Amino acid sequence: MKVFMTGGSGFVGTYLSRELARQDHEITILTRKERPPQPEETRIRFLSGDPTKEGPWMEAAPEHDWIINLAGASIFTSWTGEKKREIHDSRILTTRNLVAALEKGDRHQLFCSTSAIGYYGDRGDEELYEDSPPGDDFLSRLAQEWEGEALKAQELGIRVVVTRFGIVLGKGGGALQQMSRAFKMFLGGKIGSGEQWFSWIHQEDQARAFLFVKDHPEIAGPVNFTSPNPVRNRELTKALGRALGRPTFMTAPAFMVRWIMGEFGEVILTGQKVLPRRLLEAGFEYRYPDIDQALRNLLG
């Protein structure tokens, strides 16, 4: 299958593109910067273009069978007004342009467009499924707009799967690299009360979930890409300590997190208990459903 991917040079995209190449798919990664071919990855090529702007790249997208939209500026930073605009535009404009590009093709594609569990907002201990209502904070409103742009492709007769990502745990980057660095320096510990929920997924299960929805044409609309076993922050802290052989007595006080990170600090201090009902009901089997098992694999 021919795959067109935005955001393919990031943490999630790099792993996913390599896994798809191993499955004999041919991947075209849209990238803002010129990238030479990778000799070790003959099935991956790079196409120059800015997905937030209309351009010649839009002619290439409809030639592919599977569109995977991963593009989006990182939210893991202090949210200035300028940063919020970048977070918004990198998602909304990219998705809008992709749908416009698909209008020019024969509309046979599968369109997997990223969203995030931030869609649900801060909901305490409530169990959240794909049909749960959204929240009303910045990330929730952003996710709703992001998904709305993607779902417009349904009007073209295209199957759209909105993949609501939890925190992706993997090797070589992402949240796990940042967290484990503190633990290795004996500075690991819970954040705030430690009671907030942490909904996560192992990078291997995430890649397998993409292949699963591809092979199950009955799946469309929002799908939670999370482990079936979310954990509280304090439970994650203990699991990281066990995996790395480090103590977990430190605590990052809530006031300090808010002072350093501003509005984004509230995201770290709150969370969502998100469950992947649609994947489980369709028969998807996780290789790493539990946090200790996942961390042993990634950090052992």
NORFEN-V304878 format. One record per pair of residues at least 4 apart in sequence whose C-alpha atoms are under 8 Angstrom apart, sorted by the first residue. I is the first residue (numbers start at 1). J is the second residue. D is the distance in whole Angstrom. If there is no record, write none. Layout:
# NORFEN-V304878
i->[I & I]
j->[J & J]
d->[D & D]
This chain:
# NORFEN-V304878
i->[1 & 1 & 1 & 1 & 1 & 1 & 2 & 2 & 2 & 2 & 2 & 2 & 2 & 3 & 3 & 3 & 3 & 3 & 3 & 3 & 3 & 3 & 4 & 4 & 4 & 4 & 4 & 4 & 4 & 4 & 4 & 4 & 5 & 5 & 5 & 5 & 5 & 5 & 5 & 5 & 5 & 6 & 6 & 6 & 6 & 6 & 6 & 6 & 6 & 7 & 7 & 7 & 7 & 7 & 7 & 7 & 7 & 8 & 8 & 8 & 8 & 8 & 8 & 8 & 8 & 8 & 8 & 9 & 9 & 9 & 9 & 10 & 11 & 11 & 11 & 11 & 12 & 12 & 12 & 12 & 13 & 13 & 14 & 15 & 15 & 15 & 16 & 16 & 17 & 17 & 17 & 18 & 18 & 18 & 19 & 19 & 20 & 20 & 20 & 20 & 21 & 21 & 21 & 21 & 21 & 21 & 24 & 25 & 26 & 26 & 27 & 27 & 27 & 28 & 28 & 28 & 28 & 29 & 29 & 29 & 29 & 30 & 30 & 30 & 30 & 30 & 30 & 30 & 31 & 31 & 31 & 31 & 31 & 31 & 32 & 32 & 32 & 32 & 33 & 33 & 34 & 34 & 34 & 35 & 35 & 36 & 37 & 37 & 37 & 37 & 37 & 38 & 38 & 38 & 47 & 48 & 49 & 49 & 49 & 50 & 50 & 51 & 51 & 51 & 51 & 52 & 52 & 52 & 52 & 52 & 53 & 53 & 53 & 54 & 54 & 56 & 57 & 58 & 58 & 58 & 58 & 59 & 59 & 59 & 60 & 61 & 61 & 61 & 61 & 62 & 62 & 62 & 62 & 62 & 62 & 62 & 63 & 64 & 65 & 65 & 65 & 66 & 66 & 66 & 66 & 67 & 67 & 67 & 67 & 67 & 68 & 68 & 68 & 68 & 69 & 69 & 69 & 69 & 69 & 70 & 70 & 71 & 71 & 71 & 71 & 72 & 72 & 72 & 73 & 73 & 73 & 73 & 74 & 75 & 75 & 75 & 76 & 77 & 77 & 78 & 78 & 78 & 78 & 78 & 79 & 79 & 79 & 79 & 79 & 79 & 80 & 81 & 82 & 83 & 84 & 85 & 86 & 87 & 88 & 88 & 89 & 89 & 90 & 91 & 91 & 92 & 92 & 92 & 92 & 93 & 94 & 95 & 95 & 95 & 95 & 95 & 96 & 96 & 96 & 97 & 98 & 99 & 99 & 99 & 99 & 99 & 100 & 101 & 102 & 102 & 102 & 103 & 103 & 107 & 107 & 107 & 108 & 108 & 109 & 109 & 110 & 110 & 110 & 110 & 110 & 111 & 111 & 111 & 111 & 111 & 112 & 112 & 112 & 112 & 113 & 113 & 113 & 113 & 113 & 113 & 114 & 114 & 114 & 114 & 114 & 115 & 115 & 115 & 115 & 115 & 115 & 115 & 115 & 116 & 116 & 116 & 116 & 116 & 117 & 117 & 117 & 117 & 117 & 117 & 117 & 118 & 118 & 118 & 118 & 119 & 119 & 119 & 119 & 119 & 119 & 119 & 119 & 120 & 120 & 120 & 120 & 120 & 120 & 120 & 121 & 121 & 121 & 121 & 121 & 121 & 121 & 121 & 122 & 122 & 122 & 122 & 123 & 123 & 123 & 123 & 124 & 124 & 124 & 124 & 124 & 124 & 125 & 125 & 125 & 126 & 126 & 127 & 127 & 127 & 127 & 128 & 128 & 128 & 128 & 128 & 129 & 129 & 129 & 129 & 129 & 130 & 130 & 130 & 130 & 130 & 130 & 134 & 134 & 135 & 135 & 136 & 136 & 137 & 138 & 139 & 140 & 141 & 142 & 143 & 144 & 145 & 146 & 147 & 147 & 148 & 149 & 150 & 150 & 151 & 151 & 151 & 151 & 152 & 153 & 153 & 153 & 153 & 154 & 154 & 154 & 159 & 160 & 160 & 161 & 161 & 161 & 161 & 161 & 161 & 162 & 162 & 162 & 162 & 163 & 163 & 163 & 163 & 164 & 164 & 164 & 164 & 165 & 165 & 165 & 166 & 166 & 166 & 166 & 166 & 166 & 167 & 167 & 167 & 167 & 167 & 167 & 168 & 168 & 168 & 168 & 168 & 168 & 168 & 169 & 169 & 169 & 169 & 169 & 169 & 169 & 170 & 170 & 170 & 170 & 170 & 170 & 171 & 171 & 171 & 172 & 173 & 173 & 174 & 175 & 176 & 177 & 178 & 179 & 179 & 180 & 180 & 180 & 180 & 181 & 182 & 182 & 182 & 183 & 183 & 183 & 183 & 183 & 183 & 183 & 183 & 183 & 184 & 184 & 184 & 186 & 186 & 186 & 187 & 187 & 188 & 188 & 188 & 188 & 188 & 188 & 188 & 188 & 189 & 189 & 189 & 189 & 189 & 189 & 189 & 190 & 190 & 190 & 190 & 190 & 190 & 190 & 190 & 191 & 191 & 191 & 191 & 191 & 191 & 191 & 191 & 192 & 192 & 192 & 192 & 192 & 192 & 193 & 193 & 193 & 194 & 194 & 194 & 195 & 195 & 195 & 196 & 196 & 196 & 196 & 196 & 196 & 197 & 197 & 197 & 197 & 197 & 197 & 197 & 197 & 198 & 198 & 198 & 198 & 198 & 198 & 198 & 198 & 199 & 199 & 199 & 199 & 199 & 199 & 199 & 199 & 199 & 200 & 200 & 200 & 201 & 201 & 201 & 201 & 201 & 201 & 202 & 202 & 202 & 202 & 203 & 204 & 205 & 205 & 205 & 205 & 206 & 206 & 206 & 207 & 208 & 209 & 209 & 209 & 209 & 210 & 211 & 212 & 212 & 213 & 213 & 223 & 223 & 223 & 224 & 224 & 224 & 224 & 224 & 224 & 225 & 226 & 226 & 226 & 226 & 227 & 227 & 227 & 227 & 227 & 227 & 228 & 228 & 228 & 229 & 229 & 229 & 229 & 230 & 230 & 230 & 231 & 231 & 231 & 232 & 233 & 234 & 235 & 236 & 236 & 237 & 237 & 238 & 238 & 239 & 239 & 239 & 239 & 240 & 240 & 240 & 241 & 241 & 241 & 241 & 242 & 243 & 243 & 243 & 243 & 243 & 244 & 244 & 252 & 252 & 253 & 254 & 254 & 255 & 256 & 257 & 257 & 257 & 257 & 258 & 258 & 258 & 258 & 258 & 259 & 260 & 261 & 262 & 263 & 264 & 265 & 266 & 267 & 276 & 277 & 278 & 279 & 279 & 280 & 280 & 288 & 288 & 289 & 289 & 290 & 291 & 292 & 293 & 294 & 295 & 295 & 296]
j->[24 & 25 & 26 & 64 & 65 & 66 & 25 & 26 & 27 & 28 & 64 & 65 & 66 & 25 & 26 & 27 & 28 & 64 & 65 & 66 & 67 & 68 & 27 & 28 & 29 & 30 & 61 & 64 & 65 & 66 & 67 & 68 & 13 & 27 & 28 & 29 & 30 & 67 & 68 & 69 & 70 & 29 & 30 & 31 & 51 & 68 & 69 & 70 & 71 & 13 & 29 & 30 & 31 & 69 & 70 & 71 & 72 & 12 & 13 & 14 & 16 & 17 & 29 & 30 & 31 & 70 & 71 & 13 & 14 & 29 & 31 & 14 & 15 & 172 & 173 & 174 & 16 & 70 & 168 & 203 & 17 & 70 & 18 & 19 & 203 & 207 & 20 & 207 & 21 & 27 & 44 & 22 & 41 & 44 & 23 & 207 & 24 & 25 & 26 & 27 & 25 & 26 & 27 & 41 & 43 & 44 & 43 & 43 & 43 & 44 & 43 & 44 & 45 & 44 & 45 & 46 & 47 & 44 & 45 & 46 & 47 & 46 & 47 & 48 & 49 & 50 & 51 & 57 & 35 & 46 & 47 & 48 & 49 & 50 & 48 & 49 & 50 & 51 & 48 & 49 & 46 & 47 & 48 & 46 & 48 & 46 & 41 & 42 & 44 & 45 & 46 & 42 & 44 & 45 & 57 & 57 & 55 & 56 & 57 & 54 & 55 & 93 & 94 & 97 & 98 & 89 & 90 & 93 & 94 & 97 & 93 & 94 & 97 & 58 & 97 & 60 & 61 & 62 & 97 & 98 & 101 & 63 & 101 & 104 & 64 & 67 & 98 & 101 & 102 & 101 & 102 & 104 & 105 & 106 & 107 & 109 & 105 & 109 & 108 & 109 & 110 & 109 & 110 & 111 & 112 & 109 & 110 & 111 & 112 & 113 & 111 & 112 & 113 & 114 & 95 & 111 & 112 & 113 & 114 & 113 & 114 & 90 & 91 & 94 & 114 & 87 & 90 & 91 & 86 & 87 & 90 & 91 & 87 & 79 & 87 & 264 & 264 & 261 & 264 & 83 & 261 & 262 & 263 & 264 & 83 & 84 & 261 & 262 & 263 & 264 & 84 & 85 & 86 & 87 & 88 & 89 & 90 & 91 & 92 & 142 & 93 & 94 & 94 & 95 & 146 & 96 & 145 & 146 & 149 & 97 & 98 & 99 & 113 & 146 & 149 & 150 & 100 & 149 & 150 & 101 & 102 & 103 & 149 & 150 & 152 & 153 & 104 & 105 & 106 & 107 & 153 & 107 & 156 & 156 & 157 & 158 & 157 & 158 & 158 & 159 & 158 & 159 & 160 & 161 & 214 & 153 & 158 & 159 & 160 & 161 & 160 & 161 & 162 & 163 & 147 & 150 & 160 & 161 & 162 & 163 & 147 & 162 & 163 & 164 & 165 & 119 & 143 & 146 & 147 & 162 & 163 & 164 & 165 & 143 & 163 & 164 & 165 & 166 & 121 & 164 & 165 & 166 & 224 & 272 & 274 & 139 & 140 & 143 & 272 & 134 & 135 & 139 & 140 & 141 & 142 & 143 & 144 & 128 & 132 & 133 & 134 & 135 & 140 & 272 & 134 & 135 & 136 & 137 & 139 & 140 & 271 & 272 & 135 & 270 & 271 & 272 & 135 & 271 & 272 & 273 & 196 & 197 & 270 & 271 & 272 & 273 & 197 & 272 & 273 & 272 & 273 & 272 & 273 & 274 & 275 & 132 & 272 & 273 & 274 & 275 & 224 & 274 & 275 & 276 & 277 & 222 & 223 & 224 & 276 & 277 & 278 & 140 & 144 & 140 & 141 & 140 & 141 & 141 & 142 & 143 & 144 & 145 & 146 & 147 & 148 & 149 & 150 & 151 & 162 & 152 & 153 & 160 & 162 & 155 & 160 & 162 & 221 & 156 & 157 & 158 & 159 & 160 & 158 & 159 & 160 & 220 & 220 & 221 & 213 & 219 & 220 & 221 & 222 & 223 & 220 & 221 & 222 & 223 & 222 & 223 & 224 & 225 & 222 & 223 & 224 & 225 & 224 & 225 & 226 & 199 & 200 & 201 & 224 & 225 & 226 & 175 & 198 & 199 & 200 & 201 & 226 & 174 & 175 & 200 & 201 & 202 & 203 & 206 & 174 & 175 & 176 & 200 & 201 & 202 & 203 & 174 & 176 & 202 & 203 & 204 & 298 & 176 & 177 & 298 & 177 & 177 & 178 & 178 & 179 & 180 & 181 & 182 & 183 & 188 & 184 & 188 & 240 & 244 & 185 & 186 & 187 & 188 & 187 & 188 & 189 & 240 & 241 & 244 & 246 & 247 & 248 & 188 & 244 & 246 & 246 & 247 & 248 & 248 & 250 & 237 & 241 & 246 & 247 & 248 & 249 & 250 & 251 & 234 & 237 & 248 & 249 & 250 & 251 & 252 & 194 & 233 & 234 & 237 & 248 & 250 & 251 & 252 & 233 & 234 & 251 & 252 & 253 & 254 & 268 & 269 & 251 & 252 & 253 & 254 & 257 & 269 & 253 & 254 & 269 & 232 & 233 & 234 & 232 & 233 & 234 & 232 & 233 & 269 & 270 & 271 & 272 & 230 & 231 & 232 & 233 & 270 & 271 & 272 & 273 & 230 & 231 & 232 & 233 & 236 & 271 & 272 & 273 & 226 & 227 & 229 & 230 & 231 & 271 & 272 & 273 & 274 & 226 & 227 & 230 & 205 & 206 & 225 & 226 & 227 & 289 & 206 & 227 & 288 & 294 & 207 & 208 & 209 & 286 & 287 & 288 & 210 & 225 & 226 & 211 & 212 & 213 & 225 & 279 & 284 & 214 & 215 & 216 & 284 & 217 & 219 & 276 & 278 & 279 & 274 & 275 & 276 & 277 & 278 & 279 & 276 & 230 & 274 & 275 & 276 & 275 & 276 & 286 & 288 & 289 & 290 & 275 & 276 & 289 & 275 & 289 & 290 & 291 & 273 & 274 & 275 & 235 & 236 & 291 & 236 & 237 & 238 & 239 & 240 & 291 & 241 & 248 & 242 & 248 & 243 & 291 & 292 & 295 & 244 & 246 & 295 & 245 & 246 & 247 & 248 & 246 & 292 & 295 & 296 & 299 & 300 & 299 & 300 & 256 & 257 & 257 & 258 & 269 & 259 & 260 & 261 & 262 & 265 & 269 & 262 & 263 & 264 & 265 & 266 & 265 & 265 & 265 & 266 & 267 & 268 & 269 & 270 & 271 & 280 & 281 & 282 & 283 & 284 & 284 & 285 & 293 & 294 & 293 & 294 & 294 & 295 & 296 & 297 & 298 & 299 & 300 & 300]
d->[8 & 5 & 6 & 8 & 6 & 7 & 6 & 5 & 6 & 8 & 5 & 5 & 6 & 7 & 6 & 5 & 6 & 6 & 6 & 5 & 6 & 7 & 6 & 5 & 6 & 7 & 6 & 6 & 8 & 6 & 5 & 6 & 8 & 7 & 6 & 5 & 6 & 6 & 5 & 6 & 7 & 6 & 5 & 7 & 7 & 7 & 5 & 5 & 5 & 6 & 8 & 7 & 7 & 7 & 5 & 4 & 7 & 7 & 4 & 6 & 8 & 7 & 6 & 7 & 8 & 7 & 8 & 6 & 5 & 8 & 7 & 6 & 7 & 8 & 6 & 6 & 6 & 8 & 8 & 8 & 6 & 7 & 6 & 6 & 8 & 8 & 6 & 6 & 6 & 7 & 7 & 6 & 8 & 8 & 7 & 7 & 7 & 6 & 8 & 8 & 5 & 6 & 7 & 8 & 6 & 7 & 7 & 7 & 5 & 6 & 6 & 5 & 6 & 6 & 5 & 6 & 7 & 7 & 6 & 5 & 6 & 6 & 5 & 6 & 6 & 8 & 8 & 8 & 8 & 7 & 6 & 5 & 6 & 7 & 6 & 5 & 5 & 8 & 6 & 8 & 8 & 8 & 6 & 6 & 8 & 8 & 8 & 8 & 8 & 6 & 7 & 7 & 7 & 8 & 7 & 7 & 7 & 8 & 6 & 8 & 8 & 7 & 5 & 7 & 8 & 7 & 6 & 5 & 5 & 7 & 7 & 7 & 7 & 7 & 7 & 7 & 7 & 8 & 8 & 7 & 5 & 8 & 7 & 8 & 7 & 8 & 8 & 7 & 7 & 7 & 5 & 7 & 5 & 7 & 8 & 8 & 7 & 7 & 7 & 5 & 7 & 5 & 5 & 6 & 8 & 7 & 6 & 5 & 6 & 8 & 6 & 5 & 6 & 8 & 7 & 8 & 6 & 5 & 6 & 7 & 6 & 7 & 6 & 7 & 8 & 6 & 5 & 5 & 7 & 5 & 6 & 8 & 7 & 8 & 7 & 8 & 8 & 7 & 7 & 8 & 5 & 6 & 7 & 6 & 6 & 6 & 8 & 7 & 6 & 6 & 6 & 6 & 6 & 6 & 6 & 6 & 6 & 7 & 6 & 7 & 5 & 7 & 6 & 6 & 6 & 6 & 7 & 5 & 7 & 6 & 6 & 6 & 8 & 7 & 6 & 6 & 6 & 6 & 7 & 6 & 6 & 7 & 8 & 7 & 7 & 6 & 7 & 8 & 8 & 6 & 8 & 7 & 7 & 6 & 6 & 6 & 8 & 6 & 6 & 7 & 6 & 5 & 6 & 8 & 7 & 8 & 7 & 6 & 5 & 6 & 6 & 5 & 6 & 7 & 8 & 6 & 7 & 6 & 5 & 6 & 8 & 6 & 5 & 6 & 7 & 8 & 6 & 7 & 7 & 6 & 6 & 4 & 6 & 7 & 7 & 4 & 5 & 6 & 8 & 5 & 6 & 6 & 7 & 7 & 7 & 5 & 5 & 7 & 8 & 5 & 6 & 6 & 4 & 7 & 8 & 5 & 7 & 8 & 7 & 7 & 4 & 5 & 6 & 7 & 7 & 4 & 6 & 6 & 7 & 6 & 8 & 7 & 7 & 6 & 6 & 6 & 8 & 7 & 6 & 8 & 7 & 8 & 8 & 7 & 7 & 8 & 8 & 7 & 6 & 8 & 6 & 8 & 5 & 6 & 7 & 6 & 7 & 6 & 5 & 6 & 7 & 6 & 6 & 7 & 6 & 6 & 6 & 6 & 8 & 7 & 7 & 6 & 8 & 5 & 7 & 6 & 6 & 6 & 6 & 6 & 6 & 6 & 6 & 6 & 6 & 6 & 7 & 6 & 7 & 7 & 8 & 7 & 8 & 8 & 6 & 8 & 8 & 8 & 7 & 6 & 8 & 7 & 5 & 6 & 6 & 6 & 6 & 6 & 8 & 7 & 5 & 5 & 6 & 7 & 8 & 5 & 4 & 6 & 6 & 5 & 6 & 6 & 7 & 6 & 5 & 6 & 6 & 5 & 6 & 5 & 5 & 6 & 8 & 6 & 5 & 7 & 8 & 6 & 4 & 6 & 8 & 7 & 7 & 6 & 5 & 6 & 6 & 8 & 7 & 7 & 6 & 7 & 6 & 5 & 6 & 7 & 7 & 6 & 5 & 8 & 6 & 8 & 7 & 6 & 7 & 5 & 8 & 7 & 6 & 6 & 6 & 7 & 7 & 8 & 6 & 8 & 7 & 8 & 7 & 6 & 5 & 5 & 5 & 4 & 8 & 8 & 7 & 7 & 6 & 8 & 8 & 8 & 7 & 7 & 6 & 7 & 8 & 8 & 6 & 7 & 8 & 8 & 7 & 5 & 7 & 6 & 8 & 8 & 6 & 5 & 6 & 4 & 5 & 7 & 5 & 6 & 5 & 6 & 8 & 7 & 5 & 6 & 7 & 8 & 6 & 5 & 7 & 7 & 8 & 7 & 7 & 6 & 5 & 4 & 8 & 6 & 8 & 8 & 8 & 7 & 5 & 5 & 5 & 6 & 6 & 5 & 6 & 7 & 5 & 5 & 8 & 7 & 6 & 4 & 6 & 7 & 5 & 5 & 6 & 6 & 5 & 5 & 6 & 8 & 6 & 7 & 7 & 6 & 7 & 8 & 5 & 7 & 8 & 7 & 6 & 6 & 5 & 6 & 6 & 7 & 6 & 7 & 5 & 5 & 8 & 6 & 8 & 6 & 6 & 6 & 6 & 6 & 6 & 6 & 7 & 7 & 7 & 8 & 7 & 6 & 6 & 7 & 8 & 7 & 6 & 6 & 6 & 7 & 7 & 6 & 7 & 6 & 7 & 7 & 7 & 5 & 7 & 7 & 8 & 6 & 8 & 7 & 7 & 6 & 7 & 7 & 8 & 8 & 6 & 8 & 5 & 6 & 6 & 8 & 6 & 6 & 8 & 6 & 7 & 8 & 6 & 6 & 8 & 6 & 6 & 6 & 6 & 6 & 7 & 6 & 7 & 6 & 6 & 6 & 7 & 6 & 8 & 6 & 8 & 7 & 6 & 5 & 6 & 6 & 7 & 7 & 6 & 6 & 7 & 7 & 7 & 8 & 7 & 7 & 6 & 6 & 7 & 6 & 6 & 6 & 8 & 5 & 8 & 5 & 7 & 8 & 5 & 7 & 8 & 8 & 5 & 8 & 8 & 7 & 6 & 6 & 7 & 6 & 6 & 6 & 6 & 5 & 5 & 7 & 6 & 5 & 7 & 7 & 6 & 6 & 6 & 6 & 6 & 6 & 7 & 5]
